[in-house]
Amino acid sequence: MSIITFTNWIATAPSWIQGLPEWLQTLCYQFWQTFIYQDRWHFFVDGLKITFIVTLGALALGIIIGIIIAVIRVSYDNSIEKKIPLVIRILNSFCKLYLTIIRGTPMMVQLLIMGFVIMVPKTDGGMIVCGIVTLGINSGAYVAEIARSGIMSVSRGQTEAGRSLGLNYFQTMRLIIIPQAVKNILPALGNEMITLLKDTSLVSVIALRDVTKQAQNIVSKTYQAYIPYISLAVIYLIIVIVLTKLLGIFERRLRKSDHR
């Protein structure tokens, strides 16, 4: 039996709980049902593992996609006054279509299409992959603009220096321009990771058991939504505050290294 009535619980509760006002007793009962009874705190721990896996996987995929698209679009822009190769024209058109579709449709809709139309995962591992791929593709559209601005912030003299050393265009981008651009966009990528972390709450629509889905599972067992959902909000808030603090420390170290 997954539910113990409030009356039965309070009868066996410690005396200090019995002496509390009724509304506090109710909160204690809901907290007990949410975290203590049947070790339900494991639900949140297991959900957080999935949340972090999806966040990091999607961020890595998004960075790869974003940098590739950014290089293609910058290559097109740099060739605008010259004869543009056909392959660059085709790739640039594909990238513009990709950016238009991904940035113009809600992430939840993308998850529903990927989870129930394209991939249709039937295992936990498959759903994790589905979540990573969908969020990674979505993130790639935004990382592409971040990376593009980072590449454009690097002086043209750096490109000319690479070409004077005998490097071709893509070697110059890979060895000289992109490493400098990545340093410039790292703070923005950190903010993208925070956004992705919060967006993982949407993967519950494909039944992926992240921390949000686990909170919903607890509500379905206890029929009490207050403590599970408030706890969920607090969990996300604490993680975001910690990540924001770490990003601030990282940015200050980057600024110090620039002045050396």
C-alpha positions in Angstrom: 0.0 0.0 0.0 1.6 3.3 -1.1 -0.6 5.7 1.0 -0.8 5.9 4.7 -3.6 8.2 5.9 -2.8 11.4 7.7 -4.6 10.2 10.9 -2.7 7.0 11.1 0.6 8.7 10.4 0.1 11.5 13.0 -0.8 8.8 15.6 2.6 7.3 15.3 4.5 10.5 14.7 7.0 11.9 17.4 5.5 14.0 20.1 7.1 17.2 18.8 5.2 16.8 15.5 2.0 16.1 17.3 2.4 19.4 19.1 2.7 21.4 15.9 -0.2 23.4 14.4 -2.3 21.3 12.0 -1.1 23.0 8.9 2.5 22.3 9.8 1.6 18.7 10.6 0.1 18.4 7.1 3.4 19.8 5.6 5.4 17.3 7.6 3.1 14.5 6.5 3.5 15.5 2.8 7.3 15.8 3.2 7.4 12.3 4.8 5.3 10.9 1.9 7.5 12.7 -0.7 11.0 11.9 0.6 11.0 9.4 3.5 8.3 6.8 2.9 9.7 3.9 0.8 13.0 5.9 0.4 11.3 8.1 -2.3 14.2 10.5 -2.2 15.9 8.0 -4.5 13.4 9.1 -7.2 14.9 12.6 -7.2 18.5 11.3 -7.1 17.8 9.0 -10.0 16.0 11.7 -11.9 18.9 14.2 -11.4 21.3 11.6 -12.9 19.2 11.5 -16.1 18.9 15.3 -16.1 22.7 15.8 -15.9 23.3 13.2 -18.6 20.9 14.7 -21.0 22.1 18.2 -20.3 25.8 17.4 -20.8 25.1 15.2 -23.8 22.9 17.8 -25.5 25.4 20.6 -24.8 28.2 18.6 -26.4 26.1 17.8 -29.4 24.9 21.4 -29.7 28.4 22.7 -29.6 29.5 20.4 -32.4 26.5 21.3 -34.6 26.8 25.0 -33.7 30.4 25.3 -34.6 30.0 23.4 -37.9 27.1 25.7 -38.9 28.9 28.8 -37.8 32.0 27.9 -39.9 29.8 27.3 -42.9 27.9 30.5 -42.5 31.1 32.6 -41.9 32.6 30.9 -45.0 29.6 32.0 -47.0 29.8 35.6 -45.6 33.5 35.8 -46.3 33.0 34.7 -49.9 30.2 37.1 -50.5 32.3 39.4 -52.6 34.0 36.6 -54.5 32.8 33.6 -56.4 31.0 31.4 -53.9 31.6 27.6 -54.3 28.5 25.7 -55.1 29.0 23.4 -52.1 29.1 26.4 -49.8 25.9 27.8 -51.3 24.1 24.5 -50.7 25.4 24.0 -47.2 24.6 27.6 -46.3 21.0 27.2 -47.6 20.6 24.0 -45.6 21.9 25.8 -42.4 19.5 28.7 -42.9 16.6 26.2 -43.3 17.8 24.3 -40.2 18.0 27.5 -38.1 14.6 28.7 -39.3 12.8 25.4 -38.5 14.5 24.8 -35.1 14.3 28.3 -33.8 10.8 28.7 -35.1 9.1 25.7 -33.5 8.7 25.0 -29.7 11.1 22.5 -28.1 8.2 20.5 -26.8 6.8 20.0 -30.3 10.3 18.9 -31.4 10.4 16.4 -28.6 7.0 15.0 -29.4 8.0 14.6 -33.1 11.3 13.0 -32.3 9.9 10.8 -29.5 6.7 9.6 -31.2 7.3 10.0 -34.9 11.0 9.7 -35.8 12.9 7.7 -33.2 10.0 6.1 -31.1 12.4 4.8 -28.4 11.2 1.7 -26.4 13.9 1.5 -23.8 15.3 3.8 -21.1 18.6 4.1 -23.0 16.7 4.9 -26.2 14.7 7.6 -24.5 17.9 9.2 -23.1 19.4 9.2 -26.6 16.2 10.7 -28.0 16.3 13.5 -25.3 20.0 14.2 -26.0 19.5 14.3 -29.8 16.5 16.5 -29.7 17.8 19.0 -27.1 21.2 18.9 -28.9 19.7 19.7 -32.2 17.7 22.5 -30.6 20.7 23.9 -28.8 22.9 23.7 -31.9 20.7 26.4 -33.5 21.4 28.8 -30.7 25.1 27.8 -30.3 25.5 28.4 -34.0 24.8 32.1 -33.6 26.9 32.3 -30.5 29.8 30.6 -32.3 29.3 32.8 -35.4 29.6 35.9 -33.3 32.7 34.5 -31.6 34.4 33.8 -34.9 33.5 37.2 -36.3 35.0 38.8 -33.2 38.5 37.4 -34.1 40.5 40.0 -36.0 40.8 39.4 -39.8 44.5 39.8 -39.3 44.5 36.3 -37.7 43.1 34.8 -40.8 45.6 36.6 -43.0 48.4 35.5 -40.8 47.3 31.8 -41.1 47.0 32.0 -44.8 50.5 33.6 -45.0 51.9 30.6 -43.2 50.6 28.4 -46.0 47.4 27.1 -44.2 44.3 26.7 -46.2 41.0 28.3 -45.1 39.7 25.4 -43.0 43.1 24.7 -41.4 43.3 28.4 -40.5 39.8 28.1 -38.9 40.6 24.9 -37.0 44.0 25.9 -35.7 43.9 29.6 -35.3 40.4 31.2 -35.4 38.2 28.6 -33.6 40.4 28.2 -30.5 40.4 32.0 -30.0 36.6 32.2 -30.7 35.9 29.4 -28.2 37.6 31.4 -25.5 35.4 34.4 -26.3 32.2 32.4 -26.3 32.8 30.2 -23.2 30.7 32.5 -20.9 27.8 32.4 -23.4 28.1 28.6 -23.7 27.9 28.4 -19.9 24.6 30.3 -20.0 23.4 27.9 -22.7 24.2 25.0 -20.4 22.0 26.6 -17.7 19.2 27.1 -20.2 19.5 23.4 -21.4 19.4 22.2 -17.8 16.1 23.9 -17.3 14.8 22.8 -20.7 15.4 19.1 -19.7 12.2 19.4 -17.7 10.4 19.1 -21.0 11.7 15.6 -21.7 9.1 14.2 -19.4 6.6 14.5 -22.3 8.4 11.5 -23.9 8.3 9.6 -20.6 12.0 10.0 -19.9 12.4 9.7 -16.1 14.3 12.9 -15.4 13.8 14.7 -12.1 10.6 16.4 -13.3 9.1 13.1 -14.4 10.1 11.6 -11.0 8.3 14.4 -9.2 5.2 13.7 -11.3 5.5 10.0 -10.4 5.6 10.9 -6.7 2.5 13.1 -7.1 0.7 10.1 -8.8 1.5 8.0 -5.7 0.8 10.5 -3.0 -2.0 12.5 -4.6 -0.2 15.5 -3.1 1.4 18.1 -5.4 2.6 20.8 -3.1 5.8 19.3 -1.6 6.9 17.4 -4.7 6.6 20.4 -7.1 7.9 23.0 -4.7 10.9 20.7 -4.0 11.4 20.3 -7.7 11.6 24.1 -8.1 14.0 24.4 -5.2 16.3 21.7 -6.7 16.5 23.5 -10.1 17.0 26.8 -8.3 19.9 25.5 -6.2 21.6 23.9 -9.2 21.2 27.1 -11.3 22.6 29.3 -8.5 25.6 27.0 -8.1 26.3 26.9 -11.8 25.9 30.7 -12.1 28.4 31.1 -9.3 30.9 28.8 -10.9 30.5 30.5 -14.2 31.1 33.9 -12.5 34.4 32.5 -11.0 35.4 31.1 -14.4 34.7 34.4 -16.2 36.8 36.3 -13.7 39.7 33.9 -14.2 39.4 34.3 -18.0 39.5 38.1 -17.6 42.7 37.8 -15.4 44.3 35.6 -18.0 43.6 38.1 -20.7 45.4 40.8 -18.8 48.6 38.8 -18.3 
